[in-house]
């Protein structure tokens, strides 16, 4: 969830199997303060890394409230 309420979904390279077995991850933005696909990675608490392939904007279905 971004400032302003927009929501994004990240698609990860190889589906990031480490996230299935260990809860939690952290993400550190680059030196420019941004999080970018094909550059940044999620770091799992177990020590694994999952590359971010792309982002997709999520939009609510009509008639549904957040």
N, C-alpha and C positions, 0 to 999 in steps of 0.2 A: 504494500500500500504506500503510495507516494504522498507527498504533501499535496493538499488539495483534494485528496480522496480517490484519485485515479488508481487503478489496480493493474498490475502487470503479472504475467506468468512467464517464468524463465524455462526454456527448453534446455536440458542438459545433455552433454555428449555422453553416449553410452548409458543413458538413463540413471547414472550414478548409483550403482548397487549398494555402495557403502551407506547411503541414507536410509535404506530399508532396514538395516540391522542396528544402527546406532542412532539414537535421537540427538538431534542438534547439529548445527553447523555454524560457521561464522564466515563473514564476507568482509574483506577490507578493500575499500575503494582505491583506485590507482592514485598516483601523485597529483593528477588533475582533479581529484575529488569525485570522479564519475565511476560508474560501474558499467562496463561495456561487454557486449557479446564478442566472442572470438578473441578475447583478451584476458578477462578476469575469470577467477575460479572460486567455487565454494570450497571451504576447507571443513571436512567432517571432524567431529571430535575424536574419531578413531585414528586420525592422521591421514586419511585419504583426501584426494582432491577431485573435484568434478568441474570440468570446463563448461562455461555458459556458451551455448550455441546461438541462441536467439531469445528475444523477448516478444511477447504478444500482449496487446492491450485487451483487458477483459471489460466487457460491457454488460451491464445488467439486462436481463430479459425484460421486455415491457410487462408492466403489471406487477413486478416484484420490487419490494422495497428492501434497501440495505439496512 
